[in-house]
Amino acid sequence: MVELILDGQSLAKSVPGTLVTKKPNIPAAQRDVQFTDVPGRLSGSLTEKRGWKDITWSPELQLVDFKTLNQSWRKTRQLLQSASKLMLSDDPDFYRLIKSVTIGEFSVDDVEVSGSYKPSFTLNPLEYQVTDPKTFTANFDIVNPGNVAAEPLLTVSGSGTVKISVNTNQFSIDSLTAPVTLDCAKHTATMADKDITTSTAGDWPLFVPGVNHVILTGVTSITMQPRWCYV
């Protein structure tokens, strides 16, 4: 039976007696497309493809506890409300980021030893692949197996001004004296617990689907969590 994995921990193991009674279909993310009608245009409206819309997912669960049902329900709510990452036990190589959870009511049975509930997850539209970090010390090519561009998490070592070129885009960091962590999704740079985002310039590294060519200048090593993703 499928289990919910929240932040790497099975909900069924964290709260014994938790069962997924019905696993709903997982909807595919929908593109946010802006249509603009142009009178007299032979090929129809103009279209602008933007990002992807969040998805909503609502599994049906049951909680059975013959002694401390209310206490188990409180713990369940706490775990659901604090979770940031969702994975399913039958698909352990992929996860989704949780934006919010609406828990709703807990329907207790007549003998008060079990109850059912149906949380509603609002999820990031992207499905991320679990990968191990990779370290490089020279120029390299890397293949993005996903179908959308990936915004990696990078740890860069070097000194002075260093540059990272990905395909035709260039990115630089000034005044490096220690390894710097680049979160390319959030556009933040941190060195020795200090925000040095203002010391960066250029296009943040982005890996498009397919082969990406990376050129390092002044970089002694770069460790990356690629964050391959799919829609």
C-alpha positions as CSV (number, residue, x, y, z in Angstrom):
1,M,0.0,0.0,0.0
2,V,1.3,3.5,-0.9
3,E,2.5,5.7,1.9
4,L,3.0,9.5,2.1
5,I,6.6,10.5,2.7
6,L,6.8,14.0,4.3
7,D,10.3,15.5,4.5
8,G,11.8,12.1,4.1
9,Q,9.7,10.4,6.9
10,S,6.8,8.0,6.4
11,L,3.6,9.5,7.8
12,A,2.5,5.9,8.6
13,K,5.6,5.3,10.6
14,S,5.5,8.7,12.4
15,V,1.9,8.2,13.2
16,P,1.1,4.4,13.4
17,G,-2.3,3.5,12.2
18,T,-2.2,5.9,9.3
19,L,-3.5,4.4,6.0
20,V,-4.0,5.8,2.5
21,T,-7.4,4.5,1.7
22,K,-7.6,6.1,-1.8
23,K,-4.7,7.5,-3.8
24,P,-6.2,10.1,-6.2
25,N,-4.9,10.7,-9.7
26,I,-2.1,13.2,-9.8
27,P,-2.9,16.0,-12.3
28,A,-0.4,17.2,-14.8
29,A,0.7,20.8,-14.4
30,Q,-1.1,23.3,-16.7
31,R,0.8,26.0,-18.6
32,D,-0.2,29.6,-17.8
33,V,-1.0,30.9,-21.3
34,Q,-2.1,34.5,-22.0
35,F,-4.3,34.8,-25.1
36,T,-4.8,38.2,-26.8
37,D,-7.4,38.6,-29.6
38,V,-6.3,40.7,-32.5
39,P,-9.2,41.7,-34.8
40,G,-8.6,40.7,-38.4
41,R,-5.6,38.5,-37.6
42,L,-5.8,35.4,-39.9
43,S,-3.9,33.0,-37.6
44,G,-6.1,33.7,-34.6
45,S,-5.1,35.2,-31.2
46,L,-1.6,36.0,-30.0
47,T,-0.3,33.7,-27.3
48,E,2.2,34.2,-24.6
49,K,3.4,31.2,-22.7
50,R,4.3,32.0,-19.1
51,G,5.1,29.7,-16.2
52,W,3.2,26.7,-14.8
53,K,0.2,26.7,-12.5
54,D,0.3,25.1,-9.1
55,I,-1.5,21.7,-8.7
56,T,-3.9,20.5,-6.0
57,W,-3.7,16.9,-4.7
58,S,-6.1,15.4,-2.1
59,P,-5.5,11.9,-0.9
60,E,-8.0,10.1,1.3
61,L,-6.6,8.8,4.6
62,Q,-7.7,6.9,7.7
63,L,-6.2,7.0,11.2
64,V,-6.8,4.0,13.6
65,D,-5.8,4.3,17.2
66,F,-7.5,2.2,19.9
67,K,-6.1,4.3,22.8
68,T,-5.0,7.8,21.9
69,L,-6.9,8.8,18.8
70,N,-7.0,12.5,19.6
71,Q,-3.3,12.6,20.4
72,S,-2.5,10.9,17.1
73,W,-4.7,13.3,15.2
74,R,-2.9,16.3,16.8
75,K,0.5,14.8,15.8
76,T,-0.8,14.2,12.2
77,R,-1.9,17.8,11.9
78,Q,1.5,19.0,13.1
79,L,3.4,16.9,10.6
80,L,1.1,17.9,7.7
81,Q,1.3,21.6,8.5
82,S,5.1,21.7,8.9
83,A,5.9,19.6,5.8
84,S,7.7,21.1,2.9
85,K,8.4,18.1,0.6
86,L,6.0,15.3,-0.5
87,M,7.0,11.9,-1.9
88,L,5.1,8.7,-2.5
89,S,6.5,5.4,-1.4
90,D,5.7,3.8,-4.8
91,D,7.7,6.6,-6.6
92,P,10.7,7.2,-4.3
93,D,13.0,8.8,-6.9
94,F,10.8,11.9,-7.3
95,Y,9.3,14.5,-5.0
96,R,7.2,17.7,-5.0
97,L,7.5,20.9,-3.0
98,I,4.5,21.7,-0.7
99,K,3.3,25.3,-0.8
100,S,0.4,24.8,1.6
101,V,-1.9,22.2,3.2
102,T,-5.5,22.5,4.0
103,I,-6.4,19.7,6.4
104,G,-10.2,20.0,6.9
105,E,-12.2,18.0,9.4
106,F,-11.5,14.6,11.0
107,S,-14.6,12.3,10.7
108,V,-14.5,9.9,13.7
109,D,-16.4,6.6,13.5
110,D,-19.1,5.5,15.9
111,V,-16.8,3.6,18.2
112,E,-14.3,6.4,18.3
113,V,-11.2,4.4,17.5
114,S,-10.7,5.6,13.9
115,G,-11.4,8.5,11.7
116,S,-10.9,9.7,8.1
117,Y,-9.6,12.9,6.6
118,K,-8.8,14.3,3.3
119,P,-6.0,16.9,3.3
120,S,-5.6,19.2,0.2
121,F,-2.0,19.8,-0.8
122,T,-1.2,22.8,-3.0
123,L,2.0,21.7,-4.8
124,N,4.7,23.3,-6.9
125,P,3.9,22.3,-10.5
126,L,7.3,20.8,-11.0
127,E,8.2,17.2,-10.1
128,Y,11.8,17.0,-8.9
129,Q,14.2,14.0,-9.4
130,V,16.2,12.8,-6.4
131,T,19.9,13.0,-7.4
132,D,23.3,12.8,-5.7
133,P,25.5,16.0,-5.7
134,K,28.2,16.1,-8.4
135,T,31.5,17.8,-8.1
136,F,33.6,19.2,-11.0
137,T,37.1,20.8,-11.1
138,A,37.2,21.7,-14.8
139,N,35.0,22.6,-17.7
140,F,32.2,20.1,-18.3
141,D,29.1,19.1,-20.2
142,I,26.0,18.0,-18.4
143,V,22.7,16.6,-19.7
144,N,19.4,17.7,-18.2
145,P,17.1,14.7,-18.6
146,G,14.0,16.7,-17.6
147,N,11.6,18.5,-19.9
148,V,12.0,22.0,-18.3
149,A,14.9,24.1,-17.3
150,A,16.6,23.3,-14.0
151,E,17.7,25.9,-11.4
152,P,20.5,24.2,-9.6
153,L,22.0,24.6,-6.1
154,L,25.7,25.2,-6.4
155,T,28.7,25.4,-4.0
156,V,31.5,27.3,-5.7
157,S,35.1,27.4,-4.5
158,G,37.8,29.8,-5.8
159,S,39.3,33.2,-5.0
160,G,38.8,36.7,-6.2
161,T,36.5,37.1,-9.2
162,V,35.1,33.8,-10.6
163,K,33.0,33.2,-13.6
164,I,30.5,30.4,-14.6
165,S,29.3,30.2,-18.2
166,V,26.4,28.0,-19.1
167,N,25.9,27.7,-22.8
168,T,25.8,31.4,-23.9
169,N,25.0,32.9,-20.5
170,Q,27.6,34.2,-18.2
171,F,27.6,34.7,-14.4
172,S,30.2,36.2,-12.1
173,I,31.0,36.5,-8.4
174,D,33.4,39.1,-7.0
175,S,35.7,38.9,-4.0
176,L,35.5,35.2,-3.1
177,T,37.4,34.3,0.1
178,A,35.5,31.1,1.0
179,P,33.1,28.7,-0.8
180,V,29.9,30.4,-1.8
181,T,26.5,28.7,-2.1
182,L,24.3,29.8,-5.0
183,D,20.6,29.0,-5.0
184,C,19.7,29.6,-8.6
185,A,16.0,29.3,-7.9
186,K,16.0,32.0,-5.3
187,H,18.8,34.1,-6.8
188,T,20.7,34.2,-3.6
189,A,24.5,33.9,-2.9
190,T,25.8,33.1,0.6
191,M,29.4,33.0,1.8
192,A,30.3,32.1,5.4
193,D,26.7,32.7,6.4
194,K,26.8,36.2,4.8
195,D,24.5,37.3,2.0
196,I,26.7,38.4,-0.9
197,T,24.1,38.4,-3.6
198,T,25.0,42.0,-4.5
199,S,28.5,40.7,-5.4
200,T,27.0,38.7,-8.3
201,A,26.3,39.8,-11.9
202,G,25.0,38.3,-15.1
203,D,22.5,35.4,-15.8
204,W,22.0,32.9,-13.0
205,P,23.1,29.4,-14.1
206,L,20.2,27.5,-15.7
207,F,20.4,24.1,-17.3
208,V,18.0,23.7,-20.3
209,P,16.8,20.2,-21.3
210,G,19.5,18.4,-23.2
211,V,23.2,19.0,-23.3
212,N,24.6,22.1,-21.4
213,H,28.2,23.3,-21.8
214,V,29.8,24.8,-18.7
215,I,33.0,26.8,-18.7
216,L,34.7,27.7,-15.4
217,T,37.0,30.7,-14.9
218,G,38.8,31.1,-11.6
219,V,36.8,28.2,-10.1
220,T,38.8,25.5,-8.3
221,S,35.7,23.3,-7.7
222,I,32.0,23.4,-8.1
223,T,29.5,21.0,-6.4
224,M,26.0,21.0,-7.8
225,Q,22.6,19.6,-6.9
226,P,21.1,19.9,-10.3
227,R,17.4,19.7,-9.3
228,W,16.2,18.0,-12.5
229,C,12.5,18.5,-12.9
230,Y,9.5,17.5,-15.0
231,V,6.0,18.7,-15.7
